[in-house]
Amino acid sequence: MKIILNQIDLMWKDIKQTKGQFWLGLIQILIASIVLCYTVQIIFQSIDSYGKLQNLNQNNQIYYIDENMESSQIDELINAKDGWKTVKELDNYMNKSFGNACIQMDSSSNLYFYSNNLKQIDISEIPVEEDDTDVYKAKSLKVSSNFFSTFQIAGDYNREEIEKQFKGAKAGETLPIILGNNYKEQFHVGDQFEDDLKQKYKVVGFFKEGESYISPFETSYSTLLDDYMVTPAVIKHGDTSSLLFNVTNRYFVTNDKAKISQIVKKANTLKIRPLIIKDLKPQITACKDDMANEIITMSSIALLIFAFASIGIINYFIRFIAIREKEFAIHMLIGATKEEVIARIRLQLIFMIGIILVGLLLCYGSCKEVYITVGIGVIYGELVLRYPIYIFKQQSIVRILRRNMR
């Protein structure tokens, strides 16, 4: 223990005598590591997003039906005596024609709560925002029952049972709700609560940390579900406006474009028009291109910073060894080995990596990307030290002492 403390004391003295060069190099490496860690995150997100896109697009096309109706048309339909019946007929036609190939996922609205609706928990410990005095909002996603199998969403629940509950959910009844991993500390399976509209929910499970879904029209990357509350996409009977939005914002996974066209024809027959068919293939291709471009850009920035930092770090250690070579030679004369002297040099690098680890944890928290970045940093550090250590190993004690006696 005493030997370790002595080494640390020597390291600290060495650092203080570098007149800021050590800290300058450390700052450069830290900035490069933060950028690299962000790049690693993007790579993992891209791999996940790409996999989900491939899973959706495998052997099929993905289509999206959207409405391009004038506001006056929408008002007329909503206020019509048979408006609900008309839109419901189109809804039933879609479900009958496509079944599980028809996916719903609506993230356009949040869930709102009064603080007294969540008395059993510490609101400050869950990912909600205060929207107004005593009113909080949480990110929410309303989905069809096949959402979980489509995106292979994992959690501490039985997927078949969850899909059954979501499929059988009805407006006005207590709805099943699945919470993101960041709610797990404050909620438990079986907990019940209600939103600001008195709709009751029962917690039936939690998503595994890092689970995600992808909606190509919202973002190029997968969306993490850690902060989300996911509920069934149910519509209250007679709420024509909500049903129309639900019907005209769906994804269809199929190769049968003619079948998709039949939906538009059916809508025209019902005077719900114009509906637009959007082929997601160009959007998916654009998403993949965006991912690749961002990875290349961020990787290039990280490599450029590392390249500049490498020059400074290598020069720093060469200069450090040159300044301390007489001291190192005397230590070796009285019994120290070159490996022990090298360990003193390497200790500064270990200290650098320790500071980088702390910095990354503060920026990103404890995650696999941080530890991968630190692992890359260790390999990088060893490569950086190779040249200065090689130069030092070529020097004999006699040559060092003669050079310093001139």
C-alpha positions as CSV (number, residue, x, y, z in Angstrom):
1,M,0.0,0.0,0.0
2,K,2.9,2.4,0.9
3,I,4.5,1.7,-2.5
4,I,1.2,2.6,-4.3
5,L,0.8,5.8,-2.3
6,N,4.4,6.8,-3.1
7,Q,3.7,6.2,-6.8
8,I,0.6,8.3,-6.7
9,D,2.5,11.1,-4.8
10,L,5.2,11.0,-7.5
11,M,2.6,11.1,-10.3
12,W,0.9,14.1,-8.7
13,K,4.2,15.9,-8.4
14,D,5.0,15.1,-12.0
15,I,1.7,16.5,-13.2
16,K,2.1,19.7,-11.2
17,Q,5.5,20.3,-12.8
18,T,4.2,20.0,-16.4
19,K,2.9,23.6,-16.2
20,G,-0.6,22.7,-17.6
21,Q,0.5,20.5,-20.5
22,F,-1.0,17.4,-18.9
23,W,-4.3,19.1,-18.3
24,L,-4.4,20.5,-21.9
25,G,-3.9,17.0,-23.3
26,L,-6.5,15.6,-20.9
27,I,-9.1,18.2,-22.0
28,Q,-8.4,17.4,-25.7
29,I,-8.8,13.6,-25.0
30,L,-11.9,14.2,-22.9
31,I,-13.6,16.2,-25.6
32,A,-12.7,13.5,-28.2
33,S,-14.1,10.8,-25.8
34,I,-17.4,12.6,-25.3
35,V,-17.8,13.0,-29.1
36,L,-16.8,9.3,-29.6
37,C,-19.3,8.1,-26.9
38,Y,-22.0,10.0,-28.7
39,T,-21.0,8.4,-31.9
40,V,-21.1,4.9,-30.3
41,Q,-24.6,5.7,-29.1
42,I,-25.6,6.7,-32.6
43,I,-24.1,3.5,-33.9
44,F,-26.1,1.3,-31.5
45,Q,-29.3,3.4,-32.1
46,S,-28.7,3.0,-35.9
47,I,-28.2,-0.8,-35.6
48,D,-31.4,-1.1,-33.5
49,S,-33.3,1.2,-35.9
50,Y,-32.0,-0.6,-39.0
51,G,-33.0,-3.9,-37.5
52,K,-36.5,-2.7,-36.7
53,L,-36.9,-1.2,-40.2
54,Q,-35.7,-4.5,-41.8
55,N,-38.1,-6.4,-39.6
56,L,-41.0,-4.2,-40.8
57,N,-39.8,-4.2,-44.4
58,Q,-38.7,-7.8,-44.8
59,N,-40.5,-9.3,-47.7
60,N,-43.1,-6.6,-47.6
61,Q,-43.7,-2.9,-48.4
62,I,-44.9,-0.5,-45.7
63,Y,-47.7,1.9,-46.5
64,Y,-49.1,4.8,-44.6
65,I,-52.6,6.2,-45.1
66,D,-53.1,9.9,-44.4
67,E,-55.9,12.3,-45.0
68,N,-55.7,15.5,-47.0
69,M,-59.1,16.8,-46.2
70,E,-60.1,20.4,-45.9
71,S,-61.0,21.5,-42.4
72,S,-64.6,22.2,-43.6
73,Q,-64.8,18.6,-44.9
74,I,-63.6,17.3,-41.5
75,D,-66.1,19.5,-39.6
76,E,-68.9,18.4,-41.9
77,L,-68.1,14.7,-41.4
78,I,-67.7,15.0,-37.6
79,N,-71.0,16.9,-37.2
80,A,-73.0,14.7,-39.6
81,K,-75.7,12.7,-38.0
82,D,-74.2,9.4,-39.4
83,G,-70.6,10.6,-39.1
84,W,-69.6,8.1,-36.5
85,K,-71.3,5.2,-38.4
86,T,-69.5,6.2,-41.6
87,V,-66.0,6.4,-40.2
88,K,-66.6,3.2,-38.2
89,E,-67.5,1.4,-41.4
90,L,-64.1,2.4,-42.8
91,D,-62.4,1.3,-39.6
92,N,-64.1,-2.1,-39.7
93,Y,-63.2,-2.5,-43.4
94,M,-59.5,-1.8,-42.6
95,N,-59.4,-4.2,-39.7
96,K,-61.1,-7.0,-41.7
97,S,-58.9,-6.5,-44.8
98,F,-55.6,-6.4,-43.0
99,G,-55.9,-7.8,-39.5
100,N,-52.4,-7.8,-37.9
101,A,-50.9,-6.2,-40.9
102,C,-52.6,-2.9,-39.8
103,I,-50.6,-1.2,-37.1
104,Q,-51.6,1.8,-35.0
105,M,-49.2,4.0,-33.0
106,D,-50.2,7.5,-32.0
107,S,-47.7,9.7,-30.0
108,S,-49.4,13.0,-30.8
109,S,-50.8,13.6,-27.3
110,N,-49.6,13.3,-23.7
111,L,-51.2,11.9,-20.7
112,Y,-52.1,14.6,-18.1
113,F,-52.5,14.0,-14.3
114,Y,-53.3,16.0,-11.2
115,S,-50.7,15.5,-8.5
116,N,-53.4,14.1,-6.2
117,N,-54.0,11.3,-8.8
118,L,-50.5,10.1,-8.1
119,K,-50.4,10.3,-4.3
120,Q,-48.7,7.0,-3.9
121,I,-45.5,8.1,-5.7
122,D,-42.8,10.7,-5.6
123,I,-43.5,12.7,-8.7
124,S,-40.0,14.2,-8.7
125,E,-38.7,10.7,-9.4
126,I,-40.6,9.9,-12.6
127,P,-40.1,11.4,-16.1
128,V,-43.1,13.8,-16.1
129,E,-43.2,17.6,-16.7
130,E,-45.2,20.1,-14.8
131,D,-47.6,21.6,-17.4
132,D,-49.6,23.9,-15.2
133,T,-50.1,24.4,-11.5
134,D,-50.6,20.9,-10.0
135,V,-50.9,19.4,-13.5
136,Y,-48.3,17.0,-14.9
137,K,-47.8,15.5,-18.4
138,A,-46.2,12.3,-19.4
139,K,-45.1,11.1,-22.9
140,S,-47.7,8.6,-24.1
141,L,-48.2,6.2,-27.0
142,K,-51.5,4.8,-28.0
143,V,-51.1,1.5,-29.9
144,S,-52.9,-1.4,-31.4
145,S,-52.5,-4.8,-29.8
146,N,-50.0,-6.0,-32.5
147,F,-47.6,-3.2,-31.7
148,F,-45.6,-5.4,-29.3
149,S,-45.0,-8.3,-31.6
150,T,-44.4,-6.0,-34.6
151,F,-41.5,-4.3,-32.9
152,Q,-40.5,-7.3,-30.6
153,I,-40.9,-5.1,-27.5
154,A,-39.6,-6.9,-24.4
155,G,-40.6,-6.4,-20.8
156,D,-41.6,-8.1,-17.6
157,Y,-44.9,-9.3,-19.0
158,N,-46.3,-12.1,-21.1
159,R,-46.6,-10.7,-24.6
160,E,-49.6,-12.9,-25.6
161,E,-51.4,-11.9,-22.5
162,I,-50.7,-8.2,-23.0
163,E,-51.8,-8.3,-26.6
164,K,-55.0,-10.0,-25.5
165,Q,-55.7,-7.3,-22.8
166,F,-54.9,-4.5,-25.3
167,K,-57.2,-6.0,-28.0
168,G,-60.1,-6.4,-25.5
169,A,-59.7,-2.9,-24.0
170,K,-62.8,-0.6,-24.1
171,A,-63.1,3.1,-23.6
172,G,-64.7,4.0,-20.3
173,E,-63.3,0.9,-18.6
174,T,-60.0,0.6,-16.7
175,L,-57.4,0.5,-19.4
176,P,-54.2,-1.6,-19.2
177,I,-51.0,0.5,-19.2
178,I,-47.4,-0.4,-19.7
179,L,-44.8,1.9,-18.3
180,G,-41.2,2.6,-19.4
181,N,-38.3,1.4,-17.4
182,N,-37.9,4.8,-15.7
183,Y,-41.2,4.4,-13.9
184,K,-40.2,1.1,-12.4
185,E,-38.9,2.5,-9.1
186,Q,-42.1,4.3,-8.2
187,F,-44.9,2.1,-9.7
188,H,-45.7,-1.6,-9.3
189,V,-47.7,-4.0,-11.4
190,G,-51.3,-3.8,-10.2
191,D,-51.2,0.0,-9.3
192,Q,-54.1,2.0,-10.5
193,F,-54.4,5.7,-11.2
194,E,-56.5,8.1,-13.3
195,D,-55.7,10.9,-15.7
196,D,-57.2,14.4,-15.7
197,L,-60.2,13.2,-17.7
198,K,-61.0,10.5,-15.0
199,Q,-59.9,7.7,-17.3
200,K,-58.6,4.9,-15.0
201,Y,-55.5,2.8,-15.8
202,K,-54.0,-0.3,-14.3
203,V,-50.3,-1.0,-14.6
204,V,-49.8,-4.4,-16.2
205,G,-46.1,-4.4,-16.8
206,F,-42.9,-2.5,-17.5
207,F,-40.7,-2.3,-20.6
208,K,-37.2,-3.6,-20.5
209,E,-34.6,-0.8,-20.3
210,G,-33.7,0.5,-23.7
211,E,-36.7,-0.9,-25.6
212,S,-37.8,1.1,-28.6
213,Y,-40.0,1.4,-31.6
214,I,-39.6,3.3,-34.9
215,S,-42.0,5.5,-36.7
216,P,-40.4,6.6,-40.0
217,F,-42.5,9.8,-40.4
218,E,-41.5,11.0,-36.9
219,T,-37.8,10.4,-36.8
220,S,-35.0,8.5,-38.5
221,Y,-34.0,6.7,-35.3
222,S,-35.8,4.4,-33.0
223,T,-37.6,6.1,-30.1
224,L,-36.8,4.8,-26.6
225,L,-39.7,3.8,-24.5
226,D,-38.0,4.4,-21.1
227,D,-40.1,7.6,-20.4
228,Y,-43.3,6.5,-22.1
229,M,-46.7,5.3,-20.9
230,V,-48.3,3.0,-23.5
231,T,-52.0,2.4,-23.6
232,P,-54.5,0.8,-26.0
233,A,-55.7,2.9,-28.9
234,V,-59.4,2.9,-27.8
235,I,-62.0,5.4,-29.0
236,K,-65.1,6.4,-27.0
237,H,-68.3,5.6,-28.9
238,G,-69.5,8.6,-30.7
239,D,-66.1,10.4,-30.7
240,T,-66.0,10.8,-34.5
241,S,-63.0,13.2,-34.5
242,S,-60.8,10.8,-32.6
243,L,-61.9,7.9,-34.7
244,L,-61.2,9.7,-37.9
245,F,-57.7,10.6,-36.7
246,N,-57.1,7.0,-35.7
247,V,-58.3,5.6,-39.0
248,T,-56.3,8.0,-41.1
249,N,-53.0,7.5,-39.3
250,R,-52.2,3.8,-39.7
251,Y,-49.4,1.7,-41.1
252,F,-50.0,-1.3,-43.4
253,V,-47.4,-4.0,-43.9
254,T,-48.2,-5.7,-47.1
255,N,-47.0,-6.4,-50.7
256,D,-50.5,-5.9,-52.1
257,K,-50.8,-2.3,-53.1
258,A,-54.0,-3.0,-54.9
259,K,-55.5,-4.0,-51.6
260,I,-54.3,-0.7,-50.1
261,S,-56.0,1.1,-53.1
262,Q,-59.2,-0.6,-52.1
263,I,-59.2,1.3,-48.8
264,V,-59.0,4.6,-50.7
265,K,-61.9,3.4,-53.0
266,K,-63.9,2.4,-49.9
267,A,-63.2,5.8,-48.3
268,N,-64.3,7.6,-51.5
269,T,-67.5,5.6,-51.5
270,L,-68.1,6.8,-47.9
271,K,-67.2,10.3,-49.0
272,I,-64.1,10.3,-46.7
273,R,-61.7,11.9,-49.1
274,P,-59.1,12.5,-50.3
275,L,-57.0,9.8,-48.6
276,I,-53.4,9.6,-49.6
277,I,-51.3,6.3,-49.8
278,K,-47.7,6.9,-48.9
279,D,-45.1,4.2,-49.7
280,L,-42.6,4.3,-46.9
281,K,-39.8,2.7,-48.9
282,P,-38.3,6.1,-49.9
283,Q,-38.7,7.3,-46.4
284,I,-36.9,4.2,-45.0
285,T,-34.1,4.6,-47.5
286,A,-33.7,8.2,-46.4
287,C,-33.7,7.1,-42.8
288,K,-30.9,4.6,-43.5
289,D,-28.9,7.3,-45.4
290,D,-29.3,9.8,-42.5
291,M,-28.0,7.2,-40.1
292,A,-25.0,6.4,-42.2
293,N,-24.2,10.1,-42.8
294,E,-24.4,11.0,-39.2
295,I,-22.2,8.1,-38.1
296,I,-19.6,9.1,-40.7
297,T,-19.7,12.8,-39.7
298,M,-19.4,12.2,-35.9
299,S,-16.8,9.5,-36.4
300,S,-14.7,11.8,-38.5
301,I,-15.0,14.6,-35.9
302,A,-13.9,12.2,-33.1
303,L,-11.0,10.8,-35.2
304,L,-9.9,14.3,-36.1
305,I,-9.9,15.4,-32.4
306,F,-8.1,12.2,-31.4
307,A,-5.5,12.8,-34.1
308,F,-4.7,16.3,-32.9
309,A,-4.7,15.1,-29.3
310,S,-2.4,12.3,-30.1
311,I,0.3,14.6,-31.3
312,G,0.1,16.6,-28.1
313,I,0.0,13.6,-25.8
314,I,2.9,11.8,-27.6
315,N,5.0,15.0,-27.4
316,Y,4.0,15.5,-23.8
317,F,5.3,12.0,-22.8
318,I,8.5,12.3,-24.9
319,R,9.2,15.7,-23.2
320,F,8.3,14.3,-19.8
321,I,10.7,11.3,-20.2
322,A,13.5,13.7,-21.5
323,I,13.1,16.0,-18.4
324,R,13.0,13.0,-16.0
325,E,15.6,10.8,-17.7
326,K,18.4,11.7,-15.2
327,E,16.1,10.9,-12.3
328,F,15.0,7.7,-13.9
329,A,18.6,6.7,-14.5
330,I,19.5,7.3,-10.9
331,H,16.5,5.2,-9.8
332,M,17.7,2.4,-12.0
333,L,21.2,2.6,-10.6
334,I,19.9,2.0,-7.1
335,G,17.8,-1.0,-8.2
336,A,14.7,0.1,-10.0
337,T,13.9,-1.7,-13.2
338,K,12.8,-0.1,-16.5
339,E,9.4,-1.7,-16.1
340,E,9.0,0.1,-12.7
341,V,9.9,3.4,-14.3
342,I,7.5,2.8,-17.2
343,A,4.8,2.0,-14.7
344,R,5.4,5.6,-13.3
345,I,4.9,7.0,-16.8
346,R,1.8,4.8,-17.4
347,L,0.2,5.9,-14.1
348,Q,-0.4,9.3,-15.7
349,L,-2.3,7.6,-18.5
350,I,-4.4,5.6,-16.0
351,F,-5.2,8.8,-14.2
352,M,-6.3,10.4,-17.5
353,I,-8.6,7.4,-18.3
354,G,-10.1,7.6,-14.8
355,I,-10.9,11.3,-15.3
356,I,-12.4,10.5,-18.7
357,L,-14.6,7.7,-17.2
358,V,-15.9,10.2,-14.6
359,G,-16.6,12.8,-17.3
360,L,-18.5,10.3,-19.5
361,L,-20.5,9.0,-16.6
362,L,-21.5,12.6,-15.7
363,C,-22.5,13.3,-19.4
364,Y,-24.2,10.0,-20.3
365,G,-24.7,8.0,-17.0
366,S,-23.8,4.4,-16.6
367,C,-24.4,2.7,-20.0
368,K,-22.6,0.3,-22.3
369,E,-21.6,3.1,-24.6
370,V,-19.5,4.7,-21.9
371,Y,-17.7,1.5,-21.0
372,I,-17.0,0.8,-24.7
373,T,-15.6,4.3,-25.1
374,V,-13.4,3.8,-22.1
375,G,-12.2,0.5,-23.5
376,I,-11.3,2.2,-26.8
377,G,-9.5,4.9,-24.7
378,V,-7.4,2.2,-22.9
379,I,-6.3,0.7,-26.3
380,Y,-5.7,4.2,-27.7
381,G,-3.6,5.1,-24.6
382,E,-1.5,2.1,-25.0
383,L,-0.9,2.8,-28.6
384,V,0.0,6.5,-27.8
385,L,2.6,5.4,-25.2
386,R,4.3,2.8,-27.5
387,Y,6.6,5.4,-29.2
388,P,7.7,7.3,-26.0
389,I,8.3,4.0,-24.2
390,Y,10.2,2.6,-27.2
391,I,12.5,5.6,-27.1
392,F,13.1,5.3,-23.4
393,K,13.8,1.5,-23.6
394,Q,16.6,2.3,-26.2
395,Q,18.5,4.4,-23.7
396,S,21.1,2.8,-21.4
397,I,21.8,4.2,-17.9
398,V,25.4,5.1,-18.9
399,R,24.2,7.0,-22.0
400,I,21.6,8.9,-20.0
401,L,24.1,9.9,-17.3
402,R,26.8,11.0,-19.8
403,R,24.3,13.1,-21.7
404,N,23.1,14.9,-18.6
405,M,26.7,15.5,-17.3
406,R,27.8,17.5,-20.3
